[in-house]
Amino acid sequence: MQFHYIASDKGGKVVESDVDAENVGEVLELLSSRNLKPVSVRSTDRAGKHQRFFGGKITIADKIFLSKYLSLMLKIGTGLLQAINILIEDFDKPIVRNFLIEIRSNLEKGLPFFSTFEKYPQSFSQVYIHLVKAGEASGSLETVFENLSNSLSKEKNLQDQVRGALIYPVLLLVAALFILVFLTFFALPKISKVFSEAGFNPPLFSKIVFGVGAFLGAFGIYILIFFLIAISATFYLYRTSSVFRRLAFRIISDIPIVKEIVRKMALQRFSATLSSLIKAGMPLTSGIEITADAAGNAELYEALMRISKEGLSKGISVGDAFKREPFFPRTVVNLIAISEKAGHIEEILGTLGDFYVSEIDTSLKSLVSVIEPVMLLFLGVIIGTIALAIIIPIYQLTTQF
């Protein structure tokens, strides 16, 4: 892919040229290595321009790209407005491009940089907005965006890790459902009909199975319609109702193995988020309250708010405030207490966040190792039951002759 850049050297001389690169990031790194400050970078190959995006929302991949290259451009001395102009040239996705244009317009009006992010609460979390606000106030936006890029990359990797671990069980579940639907709604009713029309009196076990088959044959279509409506209604309520989402989350979280994974994911998000906020210069009390909102876990939210309101605000030490909350493992509490005395709590929290990423991976593998045999056993029992119900009367028929 070819890019055309305009840049200035240390003496203020403007230079421009074409360069082959994979993306705008490589061009910026090249300019940085040559001690050049970019003025404009644009693709000259429209077909090969930076990855074209489709869809109507700002994704985590978009936020990683924005954070990473804003950090890079600010580090090599590019002005914020100039950096936004370069990104506008590089993005094709309409919603991101419009967002960047809005940032440029607000900057030209003299509005704070973070103010535009506040208008997109569905795309940018309160943590992201507060970090940008803190970085703008302290003049360390390049560091903030670098930390945001790293933390978002870890979040995306964790999401991909969870999805990857669940792909096989989900495929297995879908296949099992198709087999069960075929056997119980189509095959079994026809087989039971054959035996009933032949006037053969099968054993009680087979009668029960064939009775279920006859019932499903008569009312199976209505049962399927009911389940499809129920599934559609569940998805709709999950997307539109926060109360339903909390209820569903609480029900799922009460499953023993899943509960432990959910707890570890909450602790990982807590550690990584609070570490980023403290690094950005935010007071610990404010950081804990913002982290509570971003935690996505009701139990953790309540624990963190108690730590802030009933602990730190009343002069209790961080370690003692965390010791009061049973949600936090004793190891985590001890590490926080030790790091408080040493004065580097953000580093320990960052290390805890990385630790829980590996713990979540191990727990997911354990969950999958339990789900797979249970599903296979359930499917085997259903198929075996139907097979026995058919084989037993056939065997009795053959022994009569």
GILIN-V646666 format. One record per pair of residues at least 12 apart in sequence whose C-alpha atoms are under 10 Angstrom apart, sorted by sequence separation. I is the first residue (numbers start at 1). J is the second residue. D is the distance in Angstrom with one decimal. If there is no record, write none. Layout:
BEGIN
i=[I:I]
j=[J:J]
d=[D:D]
END
This chain:
BEGIN
i=[4:5:6:71:88:103:104:117:118:132:195:274:275:289:292:293:307:321:322:336:4:5:28:70:73:84:87:88:103:116:117:131:132:249:274:275:277:288:289:291:292:307:308:311:319:320:323:335:336:3:4:5:27:69:70:86:87:102:103:114:115:131:192:196:234:273:274:277:290:291:307:308:319:320:322:323:335:3:4:27:69:85:102:114:117:118:192:195:273:274:289:290:306:307:318:319:322:2:3:4:70:84:85:88:100:113:114:117:128:131:132:274:275:288:289:292:306:307:319:320:321:332:336:2:3:24:69:70:84:99:114:115:128:131:192:193:273:274:288:289:304:307:319:320:332:335:1:2:3:24:66:69:85:99:114:115:192:193:270:273:274:289:303:304:306:307:318:319:1:2:3:5:23:24:84:85:113:114:191:192:272:273:285:288:289:303:306:318:319:1:2:3:23:84:99:113:114:128:189:190:192:193:271:274:285:288:289:317:318:319:332:1:2:3:15:66:83:99:112:114:127:188:189:192:193:270:273:287:303:304:318:319:1:2:5:9:14:15:16:21:65:81:82:114:188:189:191:192:269:270:273:285:286:303:318:319:1:4:5:8:13:14:15:16:18:20:81:84:113:114:188:189:190:191:269:285:302:303:304:317:318:3:7:12:14:15:16:17:18:19:80:81:112:113:128:188:189:190:193:270:271:284:285:303:317:2:6:9:10:11:12:14:16:18:19:23:24:66:112:184:188:189:192:269:270:300:302:303:5:9:10:18:22:23:24:81:184:187:188:189:269:270:285:8:9:10:22:23:80:81:185:186:189:190:268:269:270:285:300:318:7:8:9:22:23:184:185:186:188:189:266:267:269:284:285:299:300:7:8:9:62:184:185:188:189:266:6:7:8:66:183:184:185:186:187:265:266:267:270:6:7:8:62:184:185:186:189:265:266:270:6:7:81:184:185:265:266:5:6:7:63:80:184:185:266:267:285:5:6:7:62:66:185:186:262:263:266:270:284:5:6:38:58:181:185:262:266:4:5:6:37:57:58:184:185:263:4:5:37:56:57:58:59:263:3:4:5:38:52:53:54:55:56:57:58:185:3:4:5:37:38:39:50:51:52:53:54:55:56:57:181:185:2:3:4:25:29:32:36:37:38:39:49:50:51:52:53:54:55:56:2:3:4:28:32:35:36:37:38:49:50:51:52:53:54:58:1:2:3:35:36:37:40:41:49:50:51:52:53:1:2:25:29:32:33:39:40:42:49:50:53:181:1:2:25:28:29:32:38:39:41:42:253:1:24:25:28:31:32:38:40:41:42:1:2:3:39:40:41:42:43:1:2:25:29:39:40:41:42:43:249:250:1:25:28:38:41:42:249:250:1:40:41:42:249:246:246:246:63:267:63:80:267:271:284:24:58:80:267:284:24:60:58:59:60:263:264:24:57:58:59:63:75:77:263:267:279:24:57:58:74:75:76:278:279:23:74:75:278:279:74:75:278:279:71:73:74:275:277:278:71:72:275:276:7:70:71:72:74:75:274:275:276:278:279:70:71:274:275:69:70:71:72:273:275:276:67:68:70:71:72:272:275:276:67:70:71:271:272:274:275:69:70:71:271:272:273:274:275:67:68:69:71:271:272:273:275:67:68:71:271:272:275:66:67:68:70:270:271:272:274:67:68:69:270:271:272:273:5:64:67:68:268:271:272:63:64:66:67:68:267:268:270:271:272:66:67:268:269:270:271:64:65:68:268:269:271:272:63:64:67:68:267:268:271:63:64:267:268:64:65:266:268:269:61:64:65:265:268:269:60:63:64:264:267:268:63:266:267:268:61:264:265:268:60:61:64:264:265:268:60:264:265:60:61:261:264:265:60:264:263:261:262:261:264:260:261:261:262:261:260:261:260:258:257:258:261:158:257:257:258:257:155:257:155:155:151:154:151:151:148:151:147:148:147:147:144:147:144:147:144:143:144:143:141:140:140:138:134:138:135:136:137:128:131:134:135:127:131:134:135:127:130:131:133:134:135:128:131:132:134:127:128:131:127:130:131:131:130:131:130:127:130:127:126:127:125:126:127:126:127:125:126:125:213:209:210:209:206:209:210:205:206:209:210:206:208:209:206:207:205:206:205:206:204:206:203:206:207:202:205:206:202:205:203:202:203:202:201:202:200:203:202:195:202:161:165:192:200:162:166:169:173:184:188:192:195:151:154:158:161:162:165:166:169:172:173:176:180:183:184:187:188:191:195:154:157:158:161:164:165:168:169:172:176:179:183:166:167:170:188:151:155:158:162:165:166:169:170:173:176:177:180:184:188:154:158:161:162:165:169:172:173:176:180:183:168:169:172:175:176:179:166:169:173]
j=[16:17:18:83:100:115:116:129:130:144:207:286:287:301:304:305:319:333:334:348:17:18:41:83:86:97:100:101:116:129:130:144:145:262:287:288:290:301:302:304:305:320:321:324:332:333:336:348:349:17:18:19:41:83:84:100:101:116:117:128:129:145:206:210:248:287:288:291:304:305:321:322:333:334:336:337:349:18:19:42:84:100:117:129:132:133:207:210:288:289:304:305:321:322:333:334:337:18:19:20:86:100:101:104:116:129:130:133:144:147:148:290:291:304:305:308:322:323:335:336:337:348:352:19:20:41:86:87:101:116:131:132:145:148:209:210:290:291:305:306:321:324:336:337:349:352:19:20:21:42:84:87:103:117:132:133:210:211:288:291:292:307:321:322:324:325:336:337:20:21:22:24:42:43:103:104:132:133:210:211:291:292:304:307:308:322:325:337:338:21:22:23:43:104:119:133:134:148:209:210:212:213:291:294:305:308:309:337:338:339:352:22:23:24:36:87:104:120:133:135:148:209:210:213:214:291:294:308:324:325:339:340:23:24:27:31:36:37:38:43:87:103:104:136:210:211:213:214:291:292:295:307:308:325:340:341:24:27:28:31:36:37:38:39:41:43:104:107:136:137:211:212:213:214:292:308:325:326:327:340:341:27:31:36:38:39:40:41:42:43:104:105:136:137:152:212:213:214:217:294:295:308:309:327:341:27:31:34:35:36:37:39:41:43:44:48:49:91:137:209:213:214:217:294:295:325:327:328:31:35:36:44:48:49:50:107:210:213:214:215:295:296:311:35:36:37:49:50:107:108:212:213:216:217:295:296:297:312:327:345:35:36:37:50:51:212:213:214:216:217:294:295:297:312:313:327:328:36:37:38:91:213:214:217:218:295:36:37:38:96:213:214:215:216:217:295:296:297:300:37:38:39:93:215:216:217:220:296:297:301:38:39:113:216:217:297:298:38:39:40:96:113:217:218:299:300:318:39:40:41:96:100:219:220:296:297:300:304:318:40:41:73:93:216:220:297:301:40:41:42:73:93:94:220:221:299:41:42:74:93:94:95:96:300:41:42:43:76:90:91:92:93:94:95:96:223:42:43:44:76:77:78:89:90:91:92:93:94:95:96:220:224:42:43:44:65:69:72:76:77:78:79:89:90:91:92:93:94:95:96:43:44:45:69:73:76:77:78:79:90:91:92:93:94:95:99:43:44:45:77:78:79:82:83:91:92:93:94:95:44:45:68:72:75:76:82:83:85:92:93:96:224:45:46:69:72:73:76:82:83:85:86:297:46:69:70:73:76:77:83:85:86:87:47:48:49:85:86:87:88:89:48:49:72:76:86:87:88:89:90:296:297:49:73:76:86:89:90:297:298:50:89:90:91:298:296:297:298:123:327:124:141:328:332:345:86:120:142:329:346:87:123:122:123:124:327:328:89:122:123:124:128:140:142:328:332:344:90:123:124:140:141:142:344:345:90:141:142:345:346:142:143:346:347:140:142:143:344:346:347:141:142:345:346:78:141:142:143:145:146:345:346:347:349:350:142:143:346:347:142:143:144:145:346:348:349:141:142:144:145:146:346:349:350:142:145:146:346:347:349:350:145:146:147:347:348:349:350:351:144:145:146:148:348:349:350:352:145:146:149:349:350:353:145:146:147:149:349:350:351:353:147:148:149:350:351:352:353:86:145:148:149:349:352:353:145:146:148:149:150:349:350:352:353:354:149:150:351:352:353:354:148:149:152:352:353:355:356:148:149:152:153:352:353:356:149:150:353:354:151:152:353:355:356:149:152:153:353:356:357:149:152:153:353:356:357:153:356:357:358:152:355:356:359:152:153:156:356:357:360:153:357:359:155:156:356:359:360:156:360:360:359:360:360:363:360:361:362:363:363:363:364:364:363:363:364:367:265:364:366:367:367:268:370:269:272:269:272:272:273:273:276:275:276:276:277:276:279:277:280:279:279:280:280:280:280:281:280:277:281:279:280:281:273:276:279:280:273:277:280:281:274:277:278:280:281:282:276:279:280:282:276:277:280:277:280:281:282:282:287:287:287:290:290:290:291:290:291:293:293:294:293:294:294:386:385:386:386:385:388:389:385:386:389:390:387:389:390:388:389:388:389:389:390:389:391:389:392:393:389:392:393:390:393:392:392:393:393:393:394:393:396:396:390:397:357:361:389:397:360:364:367:371:382:386:390:393:350:353:357:360:361:364:365:368:371:372:375:379:382:383:386:387:390:394:354:357:358:361:364:365:368:369:372:376:379:383:367:368:371:389:353:357:360:364:367:368:371:372:375:378:379:382:386:390:357:361:364:365:368:372:375:376:379:383:386:372:373:376:379:380:383:371:375:379]
d=[7.2:5.7:9.1:9.5:6.2:8.5:9.4:6.2:9.3:6.7:9.8:9.8:8.8:8.4:5.8:9.3:9.9:9.2:9.0:7.2:5.7:6.3:8.4:6.6:9.4:9.9:7.6:6.9:5.8:9.3:9.6:6.6:7.6:9.6:6.0:9.9:8.7:9.5:10.0:8.0:6.8:9.2:8.2:9.0:9.8:8.6:9.7:7.1:7.7:8.4:4.4:7.8:7.9:8.5:7.9:10.0:9.6:7.1:8.3:9.5:8.5:8.5:8.9:9.0:9.5:8.5:6.5:8.5:9.5:9.5:5.4:9.8:6.5:9.6:8.1:8.9:8.6:5.6:6.4:9.8:9.9:8.1:9.8:6.4:8.6:9.9:8.5:8.8:9.0:9.4:6.8:9.6:8.4:6.5:9.2:7.2:8.3:6.7:5.4:8.9:9.7:6.5:8.1:9.3:9.0:9.9:8.1:9.5:9.4:9.5:9.1:8.3:9.7:6.3:6.2:9.8:9.3:9.4:8.6:9.7:9.5:9.4:9.8:5.7:6.2:7.3:9.9:8.4:8.0:8.0:9.0:9.6:9.4:8.3:8.4:8.2:8.8:6.0:7.5:9.6:9.4:8.2:6.0:7.5:8.9:9.0:8.5:4.4:7.1:7.9:9.4:8.3:9.8:8.7:5.9:8.4:4.9:9.7:8.6:6.2:9.3:9.1:9.7:8.4:9.3:8.0:7.5:4.1:5.6:6.2:9.3:9.9:10.0:8.2:7.7:7.5:8.0:5.4:7.8:7.6:9.4:9.6:9.6:8.2:6.8:8.5:8.5:6.6:7.8:5.6:8.2:8.4:8.8:6.6:9.8:7.7:9.1:7.4:9.6:9.4:9.2:8.8:8.9:10.0:9.4:6.7:9.1:8.4:10.0:9.0:7.8:5.9:8.8:7.7:8.8:7.9:9.7:8.9:8.4:9.4:9.7:8.4:7.0:6.6:7.4:6.2:8.1:9.4:8.9:8.6:9.8:7.2:7.4:9.7:8.1:9.6:9.2:9.9:9.5:9.8:9.7:8.6:9.0:7.6:7.0:8.5:8.3:6.7:8.3:7.7:8.5:8.6:8.1:6.2:7.0:9.1:9.8:9.2:9.4:9.6:9.6:9.3:9.5:9.4:9.6:9.7:6.4:9.9:7.3:9.9:9.5:8.1:8.0:9.3:9.9:5.7:9.6:8.5:9.7:8.6:9.6:7.7:7.9:9.5:9.5:9.6:9.1:10.0:9.7:9.7:9.1:9.5:8.2:9.9:9.8:8.5:4.4:8.1:9.6:8.2:9.8:8.8:8.5:7.2:9.8:9.7:9.9:8.5:7.3:9.9:9.2:8.8:9.6:9.4:9.8:9.5:9.3:9.9:9.5:9.7:5.1:4.9:9.7:8.2:6.1:9.3:9.8:8.8:9.1:6.5:7.1:8.6:9.3:8.0:7.6:7.1:9.8:8.4:7.7:7.8:6.3:9.6:9.7:8.8:4.7:8.0:9.3:6.1:8.9:8.2:9.6:8.4:6.9:8.0:9.3:8.8:9.9:6.8:6.9:9.9:9.7:5.5:6.2:8.3:8.7:8.2:7.0:9.9:8.6:5.1:9.7:8.4:10.0:8.8:7.6:7.5:8.6:5.9:5.2:9.0:9.6:6.1:8.9:8.1:8.4:6.1:9.4:5.3:6.5:9.4:9.0:9.4:9.1:8.4:9.2:9.2:7.2:9.6:8.5:8.7:4.2:7.1:9.3:9.8:5.6:6.9:9.8:9.6:6.4:9.7:6.1:4.9:9.7:6.9:5.7:9.4:9.8:7.2:5.3:6.8:9.3:9.0:8.1:9.0:9.5:8.2:9.7:7.5:5.1:8.6:7.7:9.6:9.0:8.9:10.0:8.3:7.3:9.4:9.2:5.5:6.5:8.1:9.0:9.9:5.9:8.4:9.7:8.1:4.4:9.1:8.6:9.3:9.7:8.7:8.3:9.3:5.9:6.5:10.0:8.7:9.3:6.9:9.4:8.7:6.7:5.5:8.7:8.6:9.8:8.4:9.0:8.0:8.0:6.6:6.4:9.9:5.5:6.2:9.9:6.7:8.5:7.7:9.7:9.1:7.7:6.7:6.3:8.7:6.5:8.0:9.2:9.4:8.8:4.3:6.4:9.2:9.9:9.0:8.2:6.4:6.5:9.1:9.8:6.3:8.1:5.8:4.8:8.3:8.5:9.2:6.0:5.4:9.6:8.4:8.8:8.1:9.1:6.1:9.3:7.4:6.8:7.9:6.3:8.2:9.4:9.2:7.6:5.7:7.4:9.8:9.7:9.3:7.7:9.6:8.5:7.7:8.9:9.8:9.6:8.1:5.9:8.6:7.9:9.1:9.5:6.6:8.5:10.0:8.4:9.9:9.3:9.1:6.4:9.4:6.5:7.5:8.9:6.1:8.3:8.2:8.9:7.2:9.8:9.2:8.4:9.9:7.0:8.7:9.2:8.4:7.5:5.7:8.9:9.0:8.2:8.8:8.8:5.7:8.4:9.2:7.8:5.8:8.4:8.1:8.9:7.7:9.3:9.8:5.7:7.1:9.9:9.2:7.1:9.0:8.5:8.6:7.3:6.3:8.9:8.9:8.7:8.4:7.8:9.8:9.8:9.5:9.1:8.5:8.7:9.3:8.4:9.4:7.9:9.7:9.9:8.9:9.4:9.9:9.4:9.9:8.6:8.5:8.8:7.4:9.3:8.5:10.0:9.9:8.8:5.9:9.6:9.9:9.8:9.8:9.3:9.3:9.8:7.2:7.3:8.6:9.4:9.2:9.5:9.8:9.6:8.8:7.7:5.9:8.4:6.5:5.5:8.4:6.1:8.7:9.7:8.1:9.1:9.9:8.5:9.5:7.2:7.1:7.7:7.4:9.9:8.6:4.3:9.4:9.3:9.7:9.5:4.4:9.5:9.8:10.0:7.0:6.7:7.3:6.9:9.4:10.0:7.7:8.7:9.8:8.1:9.0:9.9:9.1:9.9:5.1:7.9:8.8:5.4:7.9:8.8:6.7:5.4:8.5:9.8:7.3:5.6:8.5:8.3:9.0:9.8:9.9:8.7:8.5:9.2:8.6:6.5:8.6:9.3:8.5:6.4:8.6:9.6:4.9:6.0:8.4:4.8:5.5:8.7:8.5:6.6:8.8:9.6:8.4:6.1:8.4:9.8:8.5:7.9:8.9:9.8:8.2:7.7:8.7:9.8:9.1:6.3:5.2:9.0:6.1:5.0:10.0:9.5:9.8:5.1:8.2:9.9:9.1:9.4:5.0:8.0:8.2:8.9:9.8:9.9:7.8:8.8:7.6:7.6:9.9:7.1:7.0:9.8:9.8:8.8:5.1:8.9:9.8:8.4:4.6:8.9:7.7:8.0:7.5:7.5:8.9:9.8:10.0:8.0:9.0:9.8:6.1:9.7:9.3:5.3:9.5:10.0:7.7:6.5:9.7:7.3:6.7:9.4:9.4:9.8:10.0:8.4:10.0:7.3:9.4:7.1:8.2:9.1:6.3:7.9:8.8:8.4:8.4:9.1:8.7:7.8:9.9:7.4:6.8:7.0:6.4:9.5:8.6:8.8:6.2:9.0:9.1:9.2:9.5:10.0:6.2:7.9:7.2:10.0:8.8:8.2:8.8:8.8:9.3:9.2:8.6:7.5:6.6:9.7:9.3:8.6:9.4:9.8:9.4:7.2:8.2:9.8:8.1:10.0:7.8:6.9:9.9:8.3:8.8:9.3:9.0:8.4:9.3:6.5:8.3:9.1:8.1:9.9:8.4:8.7:8.1:9.9:10.0:9.9:9.4:7.8:10.0:6.3:7.3:6.4:6.2:8.2:9.0:8.0:9.4:9.4:6.9:9.7:9.6:9.3:8.7:7.0:8.8:9.2:6.3:7.5:9.1:8.8:8.3:8.7:10.0:9.3:8.7:8.5:6.5:7.1:7.2:9.9:8.8:8.8:8.0:7.0:9.5:7.2:7.4:9.5:7.9:8.7:7.0:9.1:9.5:7.7:9.3:8.4:6.5:8.9:9.8:8.7:9.1:7.8:8.0:8.9:4.4:6.6:7.0:9.4:9.2:8.6:7.6:9.8:8.8:9.1:7.4:9.3:9.9:7.8:8.1:6.9:5.5:8.3:8.9:8.5:9.2:8.4:9.4:9.3:9.5:8.5:9.5:8.6:8.6:8.3:10.0:9.8:9.2:7.5:8.6:8.8:9.8:9.6:7.0:9.1:7.8:6.6:9.3:6.9:9.9:9.0:8.0:7.7:9.2:9.4:9.7:9.7:7.9:9.5:8.7:9.4:9.5:7.3:9.9:6.9:8.6:9.5:7.8:8.3:8.6:8.0:9.3:9.8:9.9:9.7:9.8:9.3:8.6:7.2:9.1:7.2:7.0:9.6:7.2:9.2:8.8:7.7:8.6:9.1:8.6:8.4:8.8:9.7:7.1:6.2:7.8:9.1:6.5:8.0:8.2:8.5:9.9:8.4:10.0:9.7:8.9:9.8:8.4:9.5]
END
